[in-house]
Amino acid sequence: MSGFGVEVDAAVAAVREDVAGLHAELVRYGLVVWTAGNVSGRVPGADLFVIKPSGVPYDELSADRMIVCDLDGVVVPGTAGSERSPSSDTAAHAYVYRNLPEVGGVVHTHSAYAVAWAARGEAIPCVTTGMADEFGGPIPVGPFAVIGDDSIGRGIVETLRGHRSRAVLMRNHGPFTIGVTARDAVKAAVLTEDVARTVHLARQGGEPLPIPPDVIDRLYERYQHVYGQATDDRRSAEREG
Ligand SMILES: O=C(CO)[C@@H](O)[C@@H](O)COP(=O)(O)O
């Protein structure tokens, strides 16, 4: 018995399944080594989110091992998985959920090319149409912050609030991405690494050509509202508004 009620219990169960399964996508797309990356998802209709336990191998991340937290990042006692320590980035994820109500999922990885840009403290310029589609401009750099308090979360929110990009490169650390759902945030993490690698490769042969800002705007608008299917997470969230 969780004490949440039937509807919230069902929502928690669905987010547990979703978040557990999405960690396999981080592995599939080569975004993580060992246990260095995490996915969380907000529980619709409740001030709760679900995140993985800290330092547990990805092939052991079943739904019942996911951890339910409140929006202060405190583990809900007595729930499945609560005997374990949550991800060391739980406070950062919680800060994002508290301060950006439209966010339904948060992802952090140490994907190699994105971390290389973060280590230099250099924003990734928007020089491909695919990047304009997903990010609508450059991927910005967030401040240097270390695990232990709200500072990573603050840096993510300060950098991404009002920004089109769903990704921030936290300086000397790595990418954090947000989405309307956990899956949407995983997609942003996959595409962040893809553009980090592509723009890095492009620069080996010279300076990439810029895309005019009005063209970036048009590509971004089309991708958000026309690309894919009306049932896609982002377009559904927009309709539900
Ligand atoms: O960046 C760090 C630690 O520096 C963490 O995000 C990473 O190792 C993953 O930690 P968790 O297994 O989620 O606790």
The ligand as an SDF file (V2000), in Angstrom:
LIG
                    3D

 14 13  0  0  0  0  0  0  0  0999 V2000
   27.8910   12.8390  -13.0250 O   0  0  0  0  0  0  0  0  0  0  0  0
   27.7840   12.0070  -12.1530 C   0  0  0  0  0  0  0  0  0  0  0  0
   28.8070   11.8820  -11.1100 C   0  0  0  0  0  0  0  0  0  0  0  0
   29.8400   12.8160  -11.3410 O   0  0  0  0  0  0  0  0  0  0  0  0
   26.5960   11.1160  -12.1640 C   0  0  0  0  0  0  0  0  0  0  0  0
   25.6260   11.7230  -12.9620 O   0  0  0  0  0  0  0  0  0  0  0  0
   26.8050    9.7700  -12.8010 C   0  0  0  0  0  0  0  0  0  0  0  0
   27.9310    9.1390  -12.2970 O   0  0  0  0  0  0  0  0  0  0  0  0
   25.5920    8.8860  -12.5930 C   0  0  0  0  0  0  0  0  0  0  0  0
   25.3560    8.7430  -11.2360 O   0  0  0  0  0  0  0  0  0  0  0  0
   24.1480    7.9110  -10.6810 P   0  0  0  0  0  0  0  0  0  0  0  0
   24.4330    6.4460  -10.9360 O   0  0  0  0  0  0  0  0  0  0  0  0
   22.9000    8.3530  -11.3830 O   0  0  0  0  0  0  0  0  0  0  0  0
   24.1600    8.2290   -9.2110 O   0  0  0  0  0  0  0  0  0  0  0  0
  1  2  2  0
  2  3  1  0
  2  5  1  0
  3  4  1  0
  5  6  1  0
  5  7  1  0
  7  8  1  0
  7  9  1  0
  9 10  1  0
 10 11  1  0
 11 12  2  0
 11 13  1  0
 11 14  1  0
M  END
$$$$
